Amino acid sequence: MTLRPTIRAVTDRIIARSAPTRRAYLERMERARMKGPARAHLSCSNQAHAYAGAGPDQRALAESGAGNLGIVTAYNDMLSAHRPFEAYPALIRDAVRGIGGTAQVAGGVPAMCDGVTQGEAGMELSLFSRDVIAMAAAVALCHNTFDAAVFLGVCDKIVPGLVIAAQSFGHLPAVFLPAGPMTSGLPNDEKAQVRQQFARGEVGREALMAAEMAAYHGPGTCTFYGTANSNQMLMEFMGLHLPGASFVNPGTDLRAALTAEGARRALRLSALGNDYTPVCDILDERAFVNGIVGLNATGGSTNLLIHLVAMARAGGIVLDWQDFSEISEVTPLIARIYPNGLADVNQFHAAGGLAYAIGTLLDGGLLHPDTATVAGPGLEHYRREPRLEGGDLVWRDGAKRPLERSILRPADDPFLPTGGLKRLAGNLGTAVMKVSAVAREHQVVEAPARVFHDPDAVKTAFKAGEFAADTVVVLRFQGPKATGMPELHSLTPVLSILQGRGLNVALVTDGRMSGASGKVPAAIHVSPEALDGGAIARLRDGDLVRVDAVAGTLDILSEGVLDRAPATADLSGHASGAGRDLFDLFRRSVSTADAGASVFRG
């Protein structure tokens, strides 16, 4: 199938826009590659320090030319998604020894959970943790003793941070090794109903806790289609996972086989062999366009509109939200996964999963088929699914049709003709909205504003019965420079209840709402943010605001608003506690949301 004209045009525009920075990046990677395997340039003393703890691998490291694999891990046993990584290093070492190689844990990176810090002070470190992860991974790899790397990470900021680091060492091959989703527990829609009942005061905390524990019950990622699972989808669409690796449950033989093969594959892609495929060759402009298509086609997380921009800039590629919007206009929505539907990611995987999704999008001319991947040249590899046959890992053709059309549809017969993400722009600024779960009749809201500076104040107003008419809830001073752009998912039950009462309600914020944002229209990531004097800082209660996801506009309709002086806020209470004092430099240095909300200047 011929590539769609819009996909080609947007790709060409990105290539042209990125030409100077991309060329400089690739020149840096070529200089690094020309130095050859890093260990050859280390002194004997340097090498001895690197190998002293390697036990049975010491002699192989010191005397042979076998490849050495660096493991960068985000393991901790507080995140369910990362709990399985505890056993990965031993499995990886055994796997690469079988092909004459060695492997060492190069270093660990922090990994925090937005689900734990939701509504707490620690959430204000969440977005910045992505750049900390990138820096920590760079520290791990800077020892220059590795011929390839594997990255162990799954969740919200962890995968983007690891991708940024992988591109800093883009002359090395890298394979991303996921842990997979937990098995299905309490259905997500039932959990959401209990949350709303608790917000209305109809059930107590014991019922709420029981529902939450039944939903989040074991090792693996949460099973809804939030940022963590959107990350896994991206790694397949962009060619950094082995085909079909994303949604295999932890603790299974297939999961272990994929981990072992991913480690072996990373070494086989090194400059020591004949299939040298560094990260810088995989993550080109076409790969990022494929990722954007996948994000839209599956209704993925809005957080990736920040992360993909930052990830791309690490490789000299310049994306903007207009690219996402134009791709969305021609990308069909082919998946319904909670919160965009009732299915969880395990049901999506069973219905045909990413192999079918990638295949139907390739057939529809919506993906670049000729990208480099860790599985080999071409995205066609990702039509296939892994199987264990007689104990051996093999790949077979994936489903030819979706096995449950309420979850997964062909590209030529989708749920919606356009993608799940929308860029909004107007005199209130630039924002994005996840529309895949928002009913058409709720995608346009024109109503007076209620302005807040704290999410708890929104909840207090709700409990006091202050929302009795159509309202645009404006929550400002939540941007990256103000408070680190915390996720505001805890507002979802309140806003959903108001919508359920028949009110037209929308959220406008310079904060984040994440991949868990659902049926209430939320214009998020508003730029410029309030602390930068953006128009959102000029709003007052009662000003008329129009949020229009159909037309893609975000406007203040009242006269004279833009002539006002911007409001200020006392943010001193956000300057310390839970480690926030250590991140003052980040708040002062961070770029705008539409530039990736990063402290790195790509």
C-alpha positions as CSV (number, residue, x, y, z in Angstrom):
1,M,0.0,0.0,0.0
2,T,1.3,3.5,-0.9
3,L,2.0,5.7,2.0
4,R,-0.8,8.2,2.6
5,P,0.0,11.7,1.3
6,T,-0.5,13.4,4.7
7,I,1.9,10.9,6.4
8,R,4.5,11.6,3.7
9,A,4.0,15.3,3.8
10,V,4.3,15.6,7.6
11,T,7.4,13.3,7.6
12,D,9.0,15.4,4.9
13,R,8.3,18.6,6.9
14,I,9.8,17.1,10.0
15,I,12.9,16.0,8.0
16,A,13.3,19.5,6.6
17,R,12.7,21.3,9.9
18,S,15.2,19.0,11.7
19,A,17.9,18.9,9.1
20,P,20.6,21.0,10.9
21,T,20.1,19.4,14.3
22,R,19.7,15.9,13.0
23,R,22.9,16.2,10.9
24,A,24.9,17.4,13.9
25,Y,23.5,14.6,16.0
26,L,24.4,11.9,13.4
27,E,27.9,13.3,13.0
28,R,28.4,13.0,16.8
29,M,27.2,9.4,16.6
30,E,29.5,8.6,13.7
31,R,32.5,9.9,15.6
32,A,31.6,7.7,18.6
33,R,31.2,4.7,16.3
34,M,34.5,5.2,14.6
35,K,36.3,4.8,17.9
36,G,35.3,1.1,17.9
37,P,34.4,-1.1,20.9
38,A,34.9,1.1,23.9
39,R,36.9,-1.4,26.1
40,A,39.8,-1.4,23.6
41,H,40.6,2.2,24.6
42,L,40.6,1.7,28.3
43,S,43.9,1.2,30.2
44,C,44.6,-2.0,32.0
45,S,43.8,-0.3,35.3
46,N,40.5,1.0,34.1
47,Q,39.5,-2.4,32.8
48,A,40.5,-4.1,36.0
49,H,38.2,-1.8,37.9
50,A,35.4,-2.6,35.5
51,Y,35.8,-6.4,35.7
52,A,36.7,-6.8,39.4
53,G,33.1,-7.7,40.4
54,A,32.3,-9.8,37.3
55,G,33.0,-13.2,39.0
56,P,33.0,-16.0,36.4
57,D,32.9,-13.5,33.5
58,Q,36.2,-11.8,34.5
59,R,38.4,-13.8,32.1
60,A,36.0,-13.4,29.2
61,L,35.9,-9.6,29.7
62,A,39.7,-9.3,30.0
63,E,40.9,-11.7,27.3
64,S,38.2,-12.3,24.6
65,G,36.6,-10.0,22.1
66,A,33.1,-11.2,23.0
67,G,30.5,-8.5,23.4
68,N,29.7,-7.0,26.8
69,L,26.1,-6.0,27.3
70,G,25.2,-3.1,29.6
71,I,22.0,-3.5,31.6
72,V,20.3,-0.3,32.7
73,T,17.5,-1.2,35.1
74,A,14.6,0.7,36.7
75,Y,13.9,-2.1,39.1
76,N,12.3,-1.5,42.4
77,D,9.7,-3.6,44.2
78,M,7.4,-0.7,45.0
79,L,6.2,-0.4,41.4
80,S,4.2,-3.5,40.3
81,A,5.3,-2.9,36.7
82,H,8.9,-3.0,37.7
83,R,8.8,-5.8,40.3
84,P,9.5,-8.5,37.7
85,F,12.8,-6.8,36.8
86,E,14.5,-8.2,39.9
87,A,15.2,-11.5,38.2
88,Y,16.2,-10.1,34.8
89,P,19.9,-9.5,35.3
90,A,20.6,-13.2,36.1
91,L,18.5,-14.3,33.2
92,I,20.2,-11.9,30.8
93,R,23.7,-13.0,31.9
94,D,22.9,-16.6,31.3
95,A,21.4,-15.9,27.9
96,V,24.4,-14.0,26.6
97,R,27.0,-16.4,28.0
98,G,25.3,-18.9,25.8
99,I,26.5,-17.0,22.7
100,G,30.0,-16.2,24.2
101,G,29.1,-12.8,25.6
102,T,28.9,-11.1,29.0
103,A,26.5,-8.8,30.7
104,Q,26.8,-6.3,33.6
105,V,24.3,-4.2,35.4
106,A,25.7,-0.8,34.3
107,G,23.4,1.1,36.7
108,G,20.0,1.7,38.1
109,V,17.7,4.6,37.5
110,P,14.9,5.9,39.7
111,A,11.3,4.9,38.9
112,M,8.3,6.5,40.6
113,C,4.6,5.8,40.2
114,D,2.0,8.5,39.5
115,G,-0.6,6.1,41.0
116,V,1.2,6.3,44.4
117,T,1.9,10.0,44.3
118,Q,-1.5,11.1,42.8
119,G,-2.6,14.2,44.6
120,E,0.5,14.2,46.9
121,A,3.5,16.5,47.0
122,G,5.7,13.8,45.4
123,M,3.7,14.2,42.1
124,E,5.5,17.5,41.6
125,L,8.7,15.5,41.0
126,S,7.1,13.1,38.5
127,L,7.6,14.9,35.2
128,F,11.1,15.9,36.2
129,S,12.0,12.3,37.0
130,R,12.1,11.7,33.3
131,D,15.1,13.9,32.8
132,V,16.7,12.5,36.0
133,I,16.3,9.0,34.6
134,A,18.0,10.1,31.4
135,M,20.9,11.5,33.3
136,A,21.2,8.5,35.6
137,A,21.2,6.2,32.6
138,A,23.9,8.3,31.0
139,V,26.0,7.9,34.2
140,A,25.6,4.2,33.9
141,L,26.7,4.0,30.3
142,C,29.5,6.6,30.5
143,H,32.0,3.9,31.8
144,N,32.3,3.0,28.1
145,T,32.8,-0.7,28.6
146,F,29.7,-1.8,26.7
147,D,29.1,-2.9,23.1
148,A,25.3,-2.8,23.4
149,A,22.7,-2.1,26.0
150,V,19.3,-3.3,27.2
151,F,16.9,-1.0,29.1
152,L,14.6,-2.4,31.7
153,G,11.7,0.0,32.2
154,V,7.9,0.3,31.6
155,C,6.1,3.1,33.3
156,D,5.2,6.7,32.7
157,K,8.4,8.7,32.7
158,I,10.8,5.8,32.8
159,V,10.7,4.7,29.2
160,P,10.9,8.3,27.7
161,G,13.9,9.0,30.0
162,L,15.6,5.8,29.0
163,V,15.0,6.5,25.3
164,I,16.5,10.0,25.7
165,A,19.6,8.3,27.3
166,A,19.8,5.6,24.6
167,Q,20.0,8.4,22.0
168,S,22.8,10.1,23.9
169,F,24.6,6.8,23.3
170,G,23.0,6.3,19.9
171,H,26.0,4.7,18.4
172,L,25.2,1.6,20.5
173,P,22.5,-0.9,19.7
174,A,19.8,-1.1,22.4
175,V,16.8,-3.4,23.0
176,F,14.1,-2.4,25.4
177,L,12.9,-5.3,27.6
178,P,9.4,-4.9,29.1
179,A,7.9,-6.8,32.0
180,G,4.3,-7.0,30.7
181,P,0.9,-6.3,32.2
182,M,-0.5,-7.9,35.4
183,T,-3.3,-10.4,34.8
184,S,-6.8,-8.9,34.7
185,G,-8.5,-8.1,38.0
186,L,-11.5,-6.0,38.8
187,P,-12.7,-4.5,35.6
188,N,-11.6,-0.9,35.2
189,D,-15.2,0.4,34.7
190,E,-16.3,-1.2,37.9
191,K,-13.4,0.4,39.8
192,A,-14.3,3.8,38.3
193,Q,-17.9,3.4,39.5
194,V,-16.7,2.8,43.0
195,R,-14.4,5.8,42.8
196,Q,-17.4,7.9,41.8
197,Q,-19.6,6.4,44.6
198,F,-16.9,7.3,47.1
199,A,-16.7,10.9,45.7
200,R,-20.4,11.2,46.2
201,G,-20.2,9.9,49.7
202,E,-22.2,6.8,48.9
203,V,-19.6,4.2,50.0
204,G,-16.8,4.4,52.6
205,R,-13.1,4.1,52.3
206,E,-13.2,0.3,53.0
207,A,-15.2,-0.3,49.8
208,L,-12.9,2.0,47.9
209,M,-9.8,0.3,49.2
210,A,-11.2,-3.2,48.4
211,A,-12.0,-2.1,44.8
212,E,-8.5,-0.6,44.3
213,M,-6.8,-3.7,45.6
214,A,-8.9,-5.9,43.4
215,A,-7.9,-3.9,40.4
216,Y,-4.2,-3.5,41.2
217,H,-3.4,-6.9,42.5
218,G,-0.1,-8.3,41.3
219,P,3.2,-7.8,39.4
220,G,3.0,-6.1,36.0
221,T,1.7,-2.8,34.6
222,C,-1.8,-1.6,35.4
223,T,-4.1,-3.0,32.8
224,F,-5.8,0.2,31.6
225,Y,-4.4,2.0,28.6
226,G,-2.5,4.8,30.3
227,T,1.0,6.1,29.8
228,A,2.8,2.9,30.8
229,N,1.0,0.7,28.3
230,S,1.1,3.5,25.7
231,N,4.9,3.4,26.1
232,Q,5.0,-0.3,25.4
233,M,2.9,0.2,22.2
234,L,5.4,2.9,21.1
235,M,8.4,0.7,21.6
236,E,6.9,-1.8,19.1
237,F,5.8,0.8,16.6
238,M,9.2,2.4,16.8
239,G,11.2,-0.8,16.6
240,L,12.9,-1.0,20.0
241,H,11.0,-4.1,21.3
242,L,11.1,-7.5,19.9
243,P,7.8,-8.1,18.0
244,G,5.0,-9.0,20.3
245,A,6.9,-8.4,23.5
246,S,4.8,-5.6,25.0
247,F,1.8,-7.4,26.5
248,V,3.0,-10.8,27.6
249,N,2.3,-11.3,31.3
250,P,5.1,-11.5,33.9
251,G,6.1,-14.9,35.3
252,T,5.4,-16.9,32.1
253,D,7.8,-19.0,30.1
254,L,7.2,-16.8,27.0
255,R,8.1,-13.7,29.0
256,A,11.4,-15.2,30.1
257,A,12.1,-16.4,26.5
258,L,11.5,-12.9,25.1
259,T,13.8,-11.4,27.7
260,A,16.6,-13.8,27.0
261,E,16.3,-13.4,23.2
262,G,16.2,-9.6,23.6
263,A,19.5,-9.7,25.4
264,R,21.1,-12.0,22.8
265,R,19.7,-9.8,20.0
266,A,21.2,-6.6,21.5
267,L,24.7,-8.2,21.3
268,R,24.2,-9.5,17.8
269,L,23.3,-6.0,16.7
270,S,26.7,-4.6,18.0
271,A,29.6,-3.4,15.9
272,L,31.3,-6.7,16.7
273,G,29.0,-8.6,14.4
274,N,27.6,-8.3,10.8
275,D,24.2,-6.8,11.7
276,Y,25.3,-3.5,13.3
277,T,22.1,-1.5,14.0
278,P,22.6,1.3,16.4
279,V,19.8,3.3,18.1
280,C,20.6,6.3,15.9
281,D,19.6,4.3,12.8
282,I,16.4,3.1,14.3
283,L,15.0,6.3,15.8
284,D,14.8,8.4,12.7
285,E,12.0,10.8,11.6
286,R,10.0,7.9,10.1
287,A,10.1,6.0,13.4
288,F,8.7,9.0,15.3
289,V,6.0,9.4,12.7
290,N,5.1,5.7,13.1
291,G,5.0,6.3,16.9
292,I,2.6,9.2,16.5
293,V,0.3,7.1,14.2
294,G,0.3,4.3,16.8
295,L,-0.5,6.8,19.6
296,N,-3.5,8.2,17.6
297,A,-4.7,4.9,16.3
298,T,-4.9,3.3,19.7
299,G,-6.1,6.3,21.7
300,G,-2.9,6.5,23.8
301,S,-1.8,8.7,26.5
302,T,-1.7,12.5,26.2
303,N,1.5,12.5,28.2
304,L,3.3,11.2,25.1
305,L,2.7,14.6,23.4
306,I,5.2,15.9,25.8
307,H,7.5,12.9,25.9
308,L,7.7,12.2,22.2
309,V,8.8,15.8,21.6
310,A,11.5,15.5,24.2
311,M,12.6,12.0,23.0
312,A,12.8,13.2,19.4
313,R,14.9,16.3,20.3
314,A,17.5,14.0,22.0
315,G,18.1,12.6,18.5
316,G,18.1,16.0,16.8
317,I,14.5,15.7,15.5
318,V,12.1,18.6,16.0
319,L,8.5,17.7,16.4
320,D,5.6,20.1,17.2
321,W,2.0,19.5,18.2
322,Q,0.8,20.5,14.7
323,D,2.5,17.3,13.4
324,F,0.4,15.3,15.9
325,S,-2.8,17.1,14.9
326,E,-2.4,16.6,11.2
327,I,-1.5,12.9,11.6
328,S,-4.5,12.5,13.9
329,E,-6.8,13.9,11.1
330,V,-5.9,11.0,8.8
331,T,-5.4,8.2,11.4
332,P,-8.4,6.0,12.2
333,L,-9.1,5.1,15.8
334,I,-8.9,1.3,15.7
335,A,-8.8,0.3,19.4
336,R,-11.1,0.6,22.3
337,I,-9.2,0.0,25.5
338,Y,-10.2,1.5,28.9
339,P,-10.7,4.4,29.4
340,N,-11.7,4.6,25.7
341,G,-13.7,1.3,26.1
342,L,-14.4,-1.5,28.5
343,A,-11.5,-3.8,27.5
344,D,-8.1,-3.9,29.3
345,V,-4.8,-4.5,27.6
346,N,-4.9,-8.2,28.1
347,Q,-8.2,-8.4,26.2
348,F,-6.7,-6.1,23.5
349,H,-3.7,-8.5,23.2
350,A,-6.0,-11.5,23.0
351,A,-8.2,-9.8,20.3
352,G,-5.2,-9.5,18.0
353,G,-3.1,-6.8,19.8
354,L,-0.3,-4.9,18.3
355,A,0.5,-7.4,15.6
356,Y,-2.9,-6.9,14.1
357,A,-2.9,-3.1,14.7
358,I,0.5,-2.6,13.0
359,G,-0.5,-4.9,10.2
360,T,-3.8,-3.1,9.4
361,L,-2.1,0.3,9.6
362,L,0.6,-0.9,7.3
363,D,-2.0,-2.1,4.8
364,G,-3.7,1.2,5.1
365,G,-0.6,3.2,4.1
366,L,-0.4,4.8,7.5
367,L,3.0,3.6,8.6
368,H,6.5,3.8,7.1
369,P,7.2,0.1,6.3
370,D,11.0,0.6,5.7
371,T,12.3,1.6,9.1
372,A,15.1,-0.1,10.9
373,T,14.2,-2.2,13.9
374,V,15.8,-4.4,16.5
375,A,14.1,-7.4,14.7
376,G,15.7,-6.5,11.4
377,P,15.0,-4.1,8.5
378,G,11.3,-3.2,8.0
379,L,8.2,-2.9,10.2
380,E,6.7,-6.1,8.6
381,H,8.4,-8.1,11.3
382,Y,5.9,-6.6,13.7
383,R,2.9,-8.3,12.1
384,R,4.2,-11.5,13.7
385,E,3.7,-12.8,17.2
386,P,6.0,-14.8,19.5
387,R,5.2,-18.4,20.4
388,L,7.0,-21.2,22.3
389,E,7.1,-24.4,20.3
390,G,8.9,-27.3,21.9
391,G,10.6,-24.9,24.2
392,D,11.9,-22.8,21.3
393,L,10.9,-19.2,20.7
394,V,9.5,-18.6,17.2
395,W,7.5,-15.9,15.5
396,R,4.3,-16.8,13.6
397,D,1.9,-14.6,11.6
398,G,-0.5,-12.6,13.8
399,A,-4.2,-12.6,13.5
400,K,-5.6,-11.8,10.0
401,R,-8.7,-10.3,11.5
402,P,-9.6,-8.9,15.0
403,L,-11.1,-11.5,17.2
404,E,-13.3,-9.1,19.1
405,R,-14.5,-6.1,17.0
406,S,-15.7,-4.2,20.1
407,I,-12.0,-3.9,21.0
408,L,-10.1,-3.9,17.8
409,R,-11.1,-2.9,14.2
410,P,-9.5,-2.8,10.8
411,A,-8.1,0.5,9.6
412,D,-10.7,0.6,6.8
413,D,-13.6,0.1,9.2
414,P,-12.5,1.9,12.4
415,F,-14.4,3.1,15.5
416,L,-13.7,6.7,14.4
417,P,-12.2,8.0,11.2
418,T,-9.7,10.3,13.1
419,G,-7.3,9.7,15.9
420,G,-7.6,9.9,19.6
421,L,-5.7,13.2,20.2
422,K,-6.5,16.7,19.3
423,R,-4.5,20.0,19.3
424,L,-6.4,23.0,20.4
425,A,-5.3,26.6,19.7
426,G,-6.8,30.0,20.3
427,N,-6.4,33.2,22.3
428,L,-6.2,31.1,25.5
429,G,-3.1,29.4,24.2
430,T,-2.2,26.0,22.8
431,A,-3.4,22.8,24.4
432,V,-4.1,19.1,23.7
433,M,-7.1,16.9,24.4
434,K,-7.6,13.1,24.4
435,V,-10.9,12.8,22.6
436,S,-11.1,9.1,22.0
437,A,-13.2,8.6,25.1
438,V,-15.1,11.9,24.9
439,A,-18.6,11.5,23.3
440,R,-19.2,13.8,20.4
441,E,-21.9,15.8,22.2
442,H,-19.4,16.6,25.0
443,Q,-16.5,17.8,22.7
444,V,-17.7,21.4,22.6
445,V,-18.3,23.3,25.9
446,E,-19.0,27.0,26.1
447,A,-19.5,28.1,29.6
448,P,-18.4,30.5,32.4
449,A,-15.1,29.8,34.0
450,R,-14.5,28.9,37.6
451,V,-10.8,29.6,38.3
452,F,-8.7,27.6,40.9
453,H,-5.0,27.4,41.8
454,D,-5.2,24.1,43.6
455,P,-6.9,20.8,42.7
456,D,-8.0,20.4,46.3
457,A,-9.9,23.6,46.0
458,V,-11.9,22.1,43.1
459,K,-12.9,19.2,45.2
460,T,-13.9,21.5,48.1
461,A,-16.1,23.5,45.8
462,F,-17.7,20.3,44.5
463,K,-18.4,19.0,48.0
464,A,-20.0,22.4,48.9
465,G,-22.4,22.1,45.9
466,E,-20.9,25.1,44.1
467,F,-21.1,23.5,40.6
468,A,-24.8,23.8,39.7
469,A,-24.5,25.1,36.1
470,D,-22.4,24.5,33.0
471,T,-18.8,25.3,33.9
472,V,-15.3,25.4,32.5
473,V,-13.1,24.5,35.4
474,V,-9.8,26.4,35.0
475,L,-7.0,25.0,37.1
476,R,-3.8,27.1,36.7
477,F,-0.3,27.4,38.1
478,Q,0.1,23.7,37.5
479,G,2.6,24.0,34.7
480,P,6.2,22.7,34.6
481,K,7.7,26.0,35.8
482,A,5.2,26.5,38.6
483,T,4.8,23.1,40.3
484,G,6.4,20.6,37.9
485,M,3.2,19.9,36.0
486,P,1.6,17.4,38.3
487,E,-0.9,14.9,37.0
488,L,-4.5,15.8,37.9
489,H,-6.2,12.5,37.5
490,S,-7.7,12.7,41.0
491,L,-10.2,15.2,39.5
492,T,-11.7,12.7,37.1
493,P,-14.4,11.3,39.5
494,V,-15.6,14.8,40.4
495,L,-15.8,16.0,36.8
496,S,-17.4,12.8,35.7
497,I,-20.1,13.2,38.3
498,L,-20.9,16.7,37.2
499,Q,-21.1,15.5,33.6
500,G,-23.4,12.7,34.7
501,R,-25.7,15.2,36.3
502,G,-26.3,16.7,32.8
503,L,-23.9,19.6,33.1
504,N,-21.7,20.7,30.3
505,V,-18.3,20.7,32.0
506,A,-14.7,20.9,30.8
507,L,-11.3,21.2,32.4
508,V,-8.7,23.8,31.2
509,T,-5.3,23.5,32.8
510,D,-1.6,24.0,32.3
511,G,-1.1,20.8,34.2
512,R,-1.4,17.1,33.0
513,M,-4.3,14.7,33.0
514,S,-2.4,11.7,31.6
515,G,-3.5,8.6,29.6
516,A,-6.1,7.9,32.2
517,S,-8.2,11.0,31.2
518,G,-11.6,9.8,30.2
519,K,-15.0,11.0,29.1
520,V,-14.8,14.6,30.3
521,P,-13.2,17.1,27.8
522,A,-9.8,18.2,29.3
523,A,-7.7,20.9,27.5
524,I,-4.4,20.2,29.1
525,H,-0.7,21.2,28.8
526,V,-1.9,24.8,28.2
527,S,1.0,26.9,26.9
528,P,2.1,29.5,27.8
529,E,1.5,28.4,31.4
530,A,0.2,30.8,34.0
531,L,3.6,31.4,35.6
532,D,4.8,32.6,32.2
533,G,2.0,35.1,32.0
534,G,-0.1,33.1,29.6
535,A,-3.7,34.1,28.9
536,I,-4.8,31.4,31.4
537,A,-3.4,33.7,34.1
538,R,-5.7,36.5,33.0
539,L,-9.0,34.6,33.5
540,R,-11.4,35.4,36.3
541,D,-14.6,33.6,37.5
542,G,-17.4,34.2,35.1
543,D,-15.4,34.8,32.0
544,L,-16.9,33.0,29.1
545,V,-14.6,30.2,27.7
546,R,-15.1,28.0,24.7
547,V,-13.4,24.6,24.5
548,D,-14.0,23.1,21.0
549,A,-12.4,19.8,20.2
550,V,-14.3,19.5,16.9
551,A,-12.9,22.8,15.5
552,G,-9.6,22.5,17.5
553,T,-10.0,25.8,19.2
554,L,-9.6,27.2,22.8
555,D,-10.8,30.7,23.3
556,I,-11.8,33.3,25.8
557,L,-15.0,34.9,24.5
558,S,-15.3,37.7,27.1
559,E,-14.1,41.2,26.1
560,G,-11.0,42.7,27.7
561,V,-9.6,39.6,29.4
562,L,-6.3,39.7,27.5
563,D,-5.8,43.4,28.6
564,R,-5.7,42.5,32.3
565,A,-2.5,42.0,34.3
566,P,-1.8,38.3,34.8
567,A,-2.7,36.8,38.2
568,T,0.0,35.7,40.6
569,A,0.1,32.8,43.0
570,D,1.9,32.1,46.2
571,L,3.8,29.0,45.3
572,S,6.1,29.0,48.4
573,G,4.3,26.0,49.7
574,H,5.5,24.0,46.7
575,A,9.2,24.8,47.1
576,S,10.1,22.2,49.6
577,G,8.9,18.9,51.1
578,A,9.1,15.5,49.5
579,G,12.3,16.5,47.8
580,R,10.9,19.5,46.0
581,D,13.6,21.8,47.2
582,L,16.2,19.7,45.2
583,F,14.3,20.5,42.0
584,D,14.3,24.2,42.0
585,L,16.9,24.3,39.2
586,F,14.6,22.1,37.1
587,R,11.6,24.4,37.6
588,R,13.7,27.4,36.6
589,S,15.2,25.7,33.6
590,V,12.4,23.7,32.1
591,S,11.1,24.4,28.6
592,T,7.4,24.8,27.8
593,A,5.1,21.8,27.5
594,D,4.9,22.1,23.7
595,A,8.7,21.9,23.6
596,G,8.8,18.7,25.6
597,A,8.9,20.2,29.2
598,S,12.5,19.3,29.4
599,V,15.6,20.7,31.0
600,F,17.6,19.5,28.0
601,R,17.9,21.9,25.1
602,G,17.9,19.7,22.1
